[in-house]
Structure formats: C-alpha cells, structure tokens
Amino acid sequence: MSIDLYTCKPRQVRAFVEKVLSAGLVPNVTSSPGVGKSSIIRSVGDGFNLKLIDHRVSTSAPEDFTGLPQFVDGKARFAPFSELFPTSCMEVPAGKDGWLLFLDEFNAGTKMVQAAAYKLILDRMTGQHNLHDNVAIACAGNLMTDRSITTTLSTAMQSRMVHIQMVVDFKQWLEDVALKEGYDERIIAYLSYDNEELMNFRPDHQDKTFNCPRTWEFMNKLIRGGDIRESDTPLYAGTISSGSAAKFVQFAAIYKELLTVKEVLADPDNTSIPTHDVQRSWAIVTHLMGKVDDANFDGITTYINRFDLTFRILFYRGMMVRNPKLRTHPAFVKAMVQLARYLKED
C-alpha cells in the first residue's frame, strides 16, 4: 500500500528537525530545489550550538564512509575521515557543544554510497570507529519527482531515517526571510501581489531557471538599492525565468510615480488611494512600510487603515517584524484588536 507523506511548512520543519535530533534520530528533509531546507538545518545546528560539518553525498565515494585501509604494525585497518566524522576519541570543538553532521544531497549518492552509509546512519559508526556521542546527523535532498539528480533510497536506508517533506509557504517566507532580512521593497510588493510567483517550479519547465526562494534571494542581491531597468530584463530572466522577469520589471516601473511620505502625511484622511489599481496599492503599502517611525506612525497608519484588509495585513505584519518596538504604539494596539486573527503566528 502506498502512503503519501504529509507535507510541512518551514516553521514546522524546523520544529520537527529539532525534535528528531533531540531524540537521537536522523531527520531526512526533502523538497523541491531551492526552497531553503539546507538553511533550516544549518540554523537548527546554530540553535543547538553545534559545529556544522556540511558534506555533499552527491560527491561521495563509499570509502568516505568506511574509511581508507592502512597498515599499522603489519596489520591492516580502516582509518576514518575524522574531519567528516568526529569519532569518540576527539575533543569537542572549543565553544561548541558538539557537531552537526549535515549530509546534504543525500539521495543523490549512488547505491554503493548508500550501502556504505548504512552503518553511519543507524549504528553511528564509520568503519569500525564509533562517532562521538555529541555528533548529531541530519540529511536533506531533492524530490525524485522533480527531475533533480536523485537515487531511490533503498528500503534499508528508508527505515533508518525520519522523513520530513517540506513545501513553500508565502506568509512564512515573507515574515521569516523577506521582512526579517530586509529584502528590496519591490520584491516584497510584487510577491505580495502575486504569491504564486514565489515558487513557480515545474519539473518539465523549459526555461533556464525558475522562481523559488533561492532565486528570489539572487534577485534581491542584484537589485537592492538600485534601479530596475528594462534593458536589464535579460539578466533578470536568467535569474527568475523570462516570464517572471518581464512582469517584475513592468511592476517595478510603478515605483517611479509613487506618493511620497510627505504627501501622505499632509492629509492622511483624504490623500487618494488607488482603489482600482491593485499593483499600485501593493507598491504604496510596501513603500510606506519601510518609511515608518515613531514620529510618523499615526499619520501613516491613518492612511493605511483606509485600504482593504489584505493590504493592511501586509503593512502590520511588516511592522511586527521590522519595528517590533512600535507594537506598544496606541495605533498599533488598535490595529491588533481588529486584525489579531490575521496577524497571529503559525
């Protein structure tokens, strides 16, 4: 009987990885390419104060896991790769509580590599040497259905892991990545306008690339603080795909004609709202979200509160992440009463 895995959003993935590692087991996080599974595992290691050992199994040979033969006093034995697999005789790194052995691209390893890893994953041994008690192991890989380079996990390996399948969630990406890391407001506005543009991956796509959190991170680095020119569309097409690049450049042109903060504050009760221009509304709300401070918060929120619900939700979510001190401002407290069900954390 075939059973589909439940899919998990990023915050749930992080919580599950922490729980699995705390139980002394090995999580295996799989997803489509570029959604951030590796970043989550690395951040869990930081949270546990573990030194990261990042090893790509796609480049491994079986000997990496079993060790290399050597002769000592006329006797043959296998010597482990201690830089990859800390053994029981090693000292815990200074300032750390242990190691996180992260086996990335795990299901891209060959069958022989998988077989060599059996003992490591279940018995915590490399060759005849035991891993240090303070070594945690986590694995990650892409989905076989996504035309990435993968090898089917044997049933023996499947039963040695706890499997977690990850999917993208726009709200969590917005709050935990884009807003938290200060992404360019034009990216935030565009993806708020069309959430599906965050991840438009299809295994049979014909473009040179595709939209995903990783490629939007690339776009953020390319455009942050600079102009978005139509002449640069080929560059953006090579980053987030041709169709999305053309739409994004067209959307970004709106920013050349936006209201200024000064214009909004001059008459927040009557300054025009682009009721019939959804793209411009997203642009204005996102732009003002980056201009708020304690002195202008009353005026800007008076203006923002005249927008429809979806725009107000974005604005106050941004405030919660970017300006947490403003949560005690009377205008924010009032908004929280009205929007609490939409602003609560998952």
C-alpha positions as CSV (number, residue, x, y, z in Angstrom):
1,M,0.0,0.0,0.0
2,S,1.3,3.4,-0.9
3,I,1.1,6.2,1.6
4,D,1.7,9.9,0.8
5,L,3.8,11.9,3.2
6,Y,2.2,14.8,4.9
7,T,3.9,18.0,3.8
8,C,5.2,20.5,6.3
9,K,5.7,24.3,6.2
10,P,9.2,25.7,7.0
11,R,8.5,26.5,10.7
12,Q,7.0,23.1,11.2
13,V,10.1,21.5,9.5
14,R,12.4,23.3,11.9
15,A,10.4,22.2,14.9
16,F,10.4,18.6,13.7
17,V,14.1,18.6,12.9
18,E,14.8,19.8,16.4
19,K,12.6,17.1,17.9
20,V,14.1,14.3,15.8
21,L,17.7,15.4,16.6
22,S,16.8,15.7,20.3
23,A,15.6,12.1,20.2
24,G,19.0,10.9,18.8
25,L,17.5,10.1,15.4
26,V,18.3,11.2,11.9
27,P,15.9,13.5,10.0
28,N,15.8,13.5,6.2
29,V,14.3,16.6,4.8
30,T,13.2,16.5,1.2
31,S,11.7,19.2,-1.0
32,S,11.8,20.7,-4.5
33,P,15.0,22.6,-5.2
34,G,15.7,26.0,-3.8
35,V,13.1,26.2,-1.0
36,G,15.5,26.6,1.9
37,K,15.7,23.2,3.6
38,S,19.5,23.4,4.0
39,S,19.2,26.8,5.6
40,I,16.8,25.4,8.1
41,I,19.0,22.5,9.1
42,R,22.0,24.9,9.4
43,S,20.0,27.2,11.7
44,V,18.9,24.3,13.9
45,G,22.6,23.4,14.3
46,D,23.3,27.0,15.3
47,G,20.4,26.8,17.8
48,F,21.9,23.7,19.4
49,N,25.4,25.3,19.4
50,L,26.9,22.6,17.2
51,K,29.8,23.0,14.7
52,L,28.5,22.3,11.2
53,I,30.1,19.7,9.0
54,D,28.5,20.1,5.6
55,H,29.1,17.2,3.3
56,R,27.6,16.7,-0.1
57,V,26.8,13.0,-0.5
58,S,26.5,13.5,-4.3
59,T,30.3,13.8,-4.4
60,S,31.0,10.9,-2.1
61,A,32.7,7.6,-2.7
62,P,31.9,4.6,-0.5
63,E,35.3,4.9,1.1
64,D,34.3,8.3,2.6
65,F,32.0,6.3,5.0
66,T,34.1,3.2,5.6
67,G,37.5,4.8,5.8
68,L,40.7,4.1,3.9
69,P,42.8,0.9,4.6
70,Q,46.2,1.4,6.2
71,F,48.8,-0.8,7.7
72,V,49.9,-0.3,11.3
73,D,52.5,-2.7,12.8
74,G,51.9,-5.1,10.0
75,K,48.1,-5.1,10.5
76,A,45.5,-3.7,8.2
77,R,42.7,-1.4,9.5
78,F,40.4,1.3,8.2
79,A,41.3,4.9,9.0
80,P,38.2,7.1,9.3
81,F,38.0,10.6,7.7
82,S,38.0,12.4,11.1
83,E,37.3,15.8,9.6
84,L,34.0,14.4,8.2
85,F,33.1,12.0,11.0
86,P,34.2,13.0,14.5
87,T,34.9,9.9,16.4
88,S,34.7,9.1,20.1
89,C,38.4,9.9,20.7
90,M,38.1,13.5,19.5
91,E,37.7,16.7,21.7
92,V,34.5,18.7,21.3
93,P,35.3,22.0,19.5
94,A,36.0,25.0,21.7
95,G,32.9,27.0,22.4
96,K,30.6,24.3,20.9
97,D,28.5,21.6,22.4
98,G,29.3,19.1,19.6
99,W,28.9,18.7,15.9
100,L,26.0,18.6,13.4
101,L,27.0,16.3,10.5
102,F,24.8,17.5,7.7
103,L,24.6,15.1,4.8
104,D,23.2,17.3,2.0
105,E,22.1,15.9,-1.4
106,F,21.8,12.6,0.4
107,N,19.6,10.9,-2.2
108,A,22.0,11.9,-4.9
109,G,24.5,9.4,-3.7
110,T,25.0,6.1,-5.6
111,K,23.6,2.8,-4.4
112,M,27.1,1.8,-3.2
113,V,27.4,5.1,-1.3
114,Q,24.1,4.5,0.3
115,A,25.1,1.0,1.4
116,A,28.3,2.3,2.8
117,A,26.3,4.9,4.8
118,Y,24.0,2.3,6.5
119,K,26.3,1.8,9.5
120,L,26.8,5.6,9.9
121,I,23.1,6.4,9.9
122,L,21.8,3.7,12.2
123,D,24.8,2.5,14.2
124,R,26.7,5.8,14.3
125,M,29.9,4.2,13.1
126,T,32.4,5.0,10.4
127,G,34.2,1.7,9.6
128,Q,35.0,0.2,13.0
129,H,35.0,3.5,14.8
130,N,32.2,5.0,16.8
131,L,31.0,8.5,16.3
132,H,31.4,10.9,19.2
133,D,28.4,11.0,21.5
134,N,28.0,14.7,20.7
135,V,27.5,14.2,17.0
136,A,24.0,14.8,15.6
137,I,23.2,13.7,12.0
138,A,20.8,15.3,9.6
139,C,20.1,14.6,5.9
140,A,18.4,16.5,3.1
141,G,17.7,16.0,-0.6
142,N,15.5,16.9,-3.5
143,L,12.3,15.1,-4.6
144,M,12.7,12.3,-7.1
145,T,9.6,13.7,-8.9
146,D,11.4,17.0,-9.7
147,R,13.9,15.7,-12.3
148,S,16.8,16.5,-10.0
149,I,19.7,14.1,-9.8
150,T,18.5,11.6,-7.3
151,T,18.7,7.9,-6.5
152,T,15.9,5.9,-4.9
153,L,16.6,5.2,-1.3
154,S,16.7,1.5,-0.5
155,T,14.2,0.2,1.9
156,A,17.0,-0.5,4.3
157,M,18.0,3.2,4.3
158,Q,14.4,4.4,4.4
159,S,13.9,2.7,7.7
160,R,17.0,4.3,9.2
161,M,15.6,7.8,9.0
162,V,12.6,10.0,9.9
163,H,11.3,11.6,6.7
164,I,10.0,15.2,6.6
165,Q,8.7,16.7,3.3
166,M,8.8,20.5,3.0
167,V,6.8,22.9,1.0
168,V,7.0,26.6,0.5
169,D,4.6,28.9,2.4
170,F,4.4,32.5,1.3
171,K,3.4,34.0,4.7
172,Q,6.2,32.3,6.5
173,W,8.7,33.2,3.8
174,L,7.6,36.8,3.9
175,E,7.9,37.1,7.7
176,D,10.9,34.9,8.3
177,V,13.0,35.7,5.3
178,A,12.0,38.8,3.2
179,L,10.9,41.1,6.0
180,K,13.4,39.8,8.6
181,E,16.4,40.2,6.2
182,G,15.3,43.5,4.7
183,Y,14.5,42.4,1.1
184,D,14.0,45.1,-1.5
185,E,10.5,46.5,-1.1
186,R,9.8,46.0,-4.8
187,I,10.2,42.2,-4.4
188,I,8.1,42.2,-1.3
189,A,5.3,44.2,-3.1
190,Y,5.4,42.1,-6.3
191,L,5.2,38.8,-4.5
192,S,2.5,40.1,-2.1
193,Y,0.6,41.0,-5.2
194,D,1.1,37.5,-6.7
195,N,2.1,34.9,-4.1
196,E,2.4,32.1,-6.7
197,E,5.4,33.9,-8.2
198,L,7.5,33.0,-5.2
199,M,7.6,29.4,-6.4
200,N,6.6,28.5,-9.9
201,F,8.7,25.4,-10.3
202,R,7.6,22.6,-12.6
203,P,9.7,19.6,-13.3
204,D,9.0,19.9,-17.1
205,H,9.8,23.6,-17.3
206,Q,11.6,24.7,-20.5
207,D,13.2,27.9,-19.2
208,K,16.8,28.0,-18.0
209,T,15.8,28.6,-14.4
210,F,12.6,29.0,-12.2
211,N,11.2,31.0,-9.4
212,C,12.0,29.8,-5.9
213,P,13.1,31.4,-2.6
214,R,16.8,30.8,-3.6
215,T,16.4,32.6,-7.0
216,W,14.5,35.5,-5.4
217,E,17.4,35.8,-3.0
218,F,19.6,36.2,-6.0
219,M,17.3,38.9,-7.4
220,N,17.4,40.7,-4.1
221,K,21.2,40.9,-4.3
222,L,21.0,42.1,-7.9
223,I,18.6,45.0,-7.4
224,R,18.8,46.0,-3.8
225,G,19.0,49.8,-3.6
226,G,19.4,50.2,-7.3
227,D,17.4,51.0,-10.4
228,I,15.4,48.3,-12.2
229,R,16.0,48.9,-15.9
230,E,14.1,47.4,-18.8
231,S,17.4,46.9,-20.5
232,D,18.4,44.5,-17.7
233,T,15.4,42.2,-18.3
234,P,17.7,39.5,-19.9
235,L,19.7,39.5,-16.7
236,Y,16.6,39.0,-14.5
237,A,15.3,36.4,-16.9
238,G,18.4,34.4,-16.2
239,T,17.6,34.6,-12.5
240,I,13.9,34.2,-12.1
241,S,12.8,33.0,-15.6
242,S,11.8,35.1,-18.6
243,G,8.1,35.4,-18.0
244,S,8.5,36.5,-14.4
245,A,11.3,38.9,-15.2
246,A,9.2,40.8,-17.8
247,K,6.3,41.0,-15.3
248,F,8.5,42.1,-12.5
249,V,10.2,44.9,-14.5
250,Q,6.8,46.2,-15.5
251,F,5.6,46.1,-11.9
252,A,8.7,47.9,-10.6
253,A,8.1,50.8,-13.0
254,I,5.2,51.8,-10.7
255,Y,7.7,52.9,-8.1
256,K,8.7,55.9,-10.3
257,E,5.4,57.6,-9.7
258,L,4.5,56.7,-6.1
259,L,3.2,59.1,-3.5
260,T,5.8,60.4,-1.1
261,V,5.6,60.1,2.7
262,K,5.4,63.9,2.8
263,E,2.3,63.8,0.6
264,V,0.6,61.1,2.7
265,L,1.3,62.9,6.0
266,A,0.0,66.2,4.7
267,D,-3.6,64.8,4.6
268,P,-3.8,61.1,5.5
269,D,-7.6,61.2,5.7
270,N,-8.0,62.4,2.2
271,T,-4.9,61.6,0.2
272,S,-6.0,59.4,-2.7
273,I,-6.0,55.6,-2.6
274,P,-5.5,53.7,-5.9
275,T,-8.7,51.7,-5.3
276,H,-8.8,50.3,-8.8
277,D,-5.1,49.7,-9.2
278,V,-4.1,46.7,-7.2
279,Q,-0.5,46.7,-8.2
280,R,0.0,50.3,-7.2
281,S,-1.7,49.6,-3.9
282,W,0.8,46.9,-3.1
283,A,3.6,49.2,-4.1
284,I,2.4,52.1,-1.9
285,V,1.8,50.0,1.2
286,T,5.1,48.3,0.9
287,H,6.9,51.6,0.3
288,L,5.3,53.2,3.4
289,M,6.1,50.1,5.5
290,G,9.8,50.9,5.0
291,K,9.4,54.6,6.0
292,V,7.6,54.3,9.3
293,D,9.0,55.6,12.5
294,D,7.5,56.6,15.9
295,A,7.0,60.2,14.7
296,N,5.0,59.5,11.6
297,F,3.3,56.3,12.6
298,D,-0.1,57.9,13.5
299,G,-0.3,59.7,10.1
300,I,0.8,56.7,8.0
301,T,-1.5,54.3,9.8
302,T,-4.4,56.7,9.4
303,Y,-3.8,56.4,5.6
304,I,-3.1,52.7,5.6
305,N,-6.3,51.9,7.5
306,R,-8.3,53.2,4.6
307,F,-7.0,50.3,2.4
308,D,-8.7,47.0,2.1
309,L,-7.9,44.2,4.6
310,T,-5.3,42.4,2.6
311,F,-3.1,45.5,2.3
312,R,-3.4,46.3,6.0
313,I,-2.4,42.8,6.9
314,L,0.8,43.1,4.9
315,F,1.6,46.5,6.5
316,Y,1.1,45.4,10.1
317,R,2.9,42.1,9.5
318,G,5.9,44.2,8.3
319,M,5.7,46.4,11.4
320,M,5.7,43.3,13.7
321,V,9.0,42.1,12.1
322,R,10.8,45.3,11.2
323,N,9.7,47.6,14.0
324,P,8.7,45.5,17.0
325,K,9.0,48.4,19.3
326,L,6.0,50.0,17.6
327,R,3.8,47.2,18.9
328,T,3.1,49.3,22.0
329,H,2.1,52.3,20.0
330,P,-1.6,53.1,20.5
331,A,-2.3,53.0,16.8
332,F,-0.7,49.5,16.5
333,V,-2.6,48.2,19.6
334,K,-5.9,49.4,18.0
335,A,-5.0,47.6,14.7
336,M,-4.1,44.4,16.6
337,V,-7.6,44.3,18.1
338,Q,-9.1,44.4,14.6
339,L,-6.5,42.2,12.8
340,A,-5.4,39.8,15.6
341,R,-6.8,36.7,13.8
342,Y,-4.7,37.5,10.7
343,L,-1.5,38.6,12.4
344,K,-1.1,35.7,14.8
345,E,2.0,33.5,14.2
346,D,1.5,29.9,12.8
